[in-house]
Amino acid sequence: MTSEPTSAEPAQPTDRGPPVIRTVAMPTDTNPAGDIFGGWLMAHMDMAAGNVAARRARGRCATISAEAMTFHRPVFVGDEVSFYAWIVKTGRTSMGIQVEVWRREREGEDTTKVTEGFFTFVAIGPDRRPRPLPEARGGLSEKH
């Protein structure tokens, strides 16, 4: 029988839908100290945000900025790493996307938020210049 997490035991978000990316941290993803390299996490965060941006824009997008990166806890080899991403705001051509990263120990069920950040993307047209976002459709509404 499993118990529900208490306030001292955070659980992965349930109001964001499934993770955009879920993977396992491997030995080749480590920094010289043996923890998972922050750059590996940032690259996956950018991919997760890019997936959300491309769906909303219904086409090509480019990362304009990654900001407010906060590393709360380390990730270890063997951890299952889940990347959640959602649109926070939109402009005429751009989208602001929040990303949270959670880890689950390989042999357990404990989860911990390890990293979060805010990414800005712009919709790109065939001429590689910014283009207006199309009207939002179901399932991809912005949260304000």
PyMOL commands that set and color helices and strands:
alter all, ss='L'
color gray80, all
select helices_A, chain A and resi 27-29+38-57
alter helices_A, ss='H'
color red, helices_A
select strands_A, chain A and resi 21-24+61-71+80-90+94-104+111-123
alter strands_A, ss='S'
color yellow, strands_A
deselect
rebuild
show_as cartoon
